[in-house]
């Protein structure tokens, strides 16, 4: 068995949330694959926790399933364990940093074009 990483719970949440939402919408794996423009095998690997998704794929799946992308990455039930809080806190911190880096980069590129 491969090394377990700190993101394994995240993969489990993603898998469970996609499957639960798909079933709640009464959508087959085949239909989800078609709507999200991915293969049926990919849907099966995601739901089986055997693969991760790209940012674009996550956004496509969320759109098809009618939820925000972050909703696919948090616990389905409202368990309030320290592991869940820690994971969600880490995700939000990384998201905040990514947004801040993106904004800074955009300002730098705008500022650079005006400086010339």
N, C-alpha and C positions, 0 to 999 in steps of 0.2 A: 504494500500500500504506500502511496506517495506521502510526502511530508505534508502535515496539516498546517495551514497558515492561519494567521489571525483573520483572514477574509473568508474562511470556510463558512462561518455563520451567515455572512452576506450572500454567499452563493446559495445557501439553503433557503434564505428568505426570498431571494429572487425566484428560485425554482418554485417554492410553495405559492408565492403570490401570483406568478404567471399562471400556474395550473389552476389555482382557486378562482382567479378572475375569469379565465377562459371557460371553466366549467360553469361559473355563475351566469355567463353570457350564452351558455349552451353552444359554444364554438368548438369544433373538433380541432385536433392538432393540425390536420391537413388544411382546414380553413384558416386557422391562425397563420400558418406558414404562407399561404397564398396572400392574405391581407397584409402581412408584414414584409412580403417580398424576400422570404428566406426559405430554405428547404425544410421539409418535414423532418428530416434527420436532425437538423439543427434544433428545431423545437424539442424533439425528443431528448437531445443531449442537454439542452438547457434545463428542461423539466427534470431530467435525471441527474442533475448536478454534475455533469461530466465536462461542461465547457462554460466559459465565460462569454460575455457579449461585448461588442464594441459600443462606443457611445451612441453611434448612429442607430445600431440595432436596438439598443435599450430605448431610445426615443421612439423608434417605429413601433416597437411592441407596446409601449405605454400608450401611444396614440390609438392604436388598434383596440387596446383593451379599455380605453376611456379613462385612464388615470394619469397622474403626473409620474414622471420617471422615478422620482424619489420614493413614491409609494410602493414601487416594486422592490425597494431595497431595505425596507424596514419590516420588523416583525408583523406578521399577519394578525396575530392575536395581540392583546394589550398586555403581554407579560412585561412586568417592570423589574427585570433583573439587572444587576450591575453590569453584566456582559452586554446586554442590549443597550443600556445607557452609554456605556463606553464606546461601543461600535458606532452608534448614531452620533455621538459627540465627535468622534474622530472623523466620520464622514462629513459632518457639517463644518468642522474646522478645515478639512481639505477643500471642501467646496468654497468656503469663504476665501481661502488663500488663492485658489484658482481664479475666482472672480476678480479678486484684487490684482493679481498678476496680469490678467487680461486687460483690465481697465488701465493699469499703469503702462502696459505695452502700447495700448491705443493712444494714450496721451503722449507717450514718448514719440510715436510715429507722427502724430499731428504736430507736436512741437518741433520735431526735426524738419518737417516740410516747411514750416513757417520761418525757421531760422536761416534757411538758405536764400 
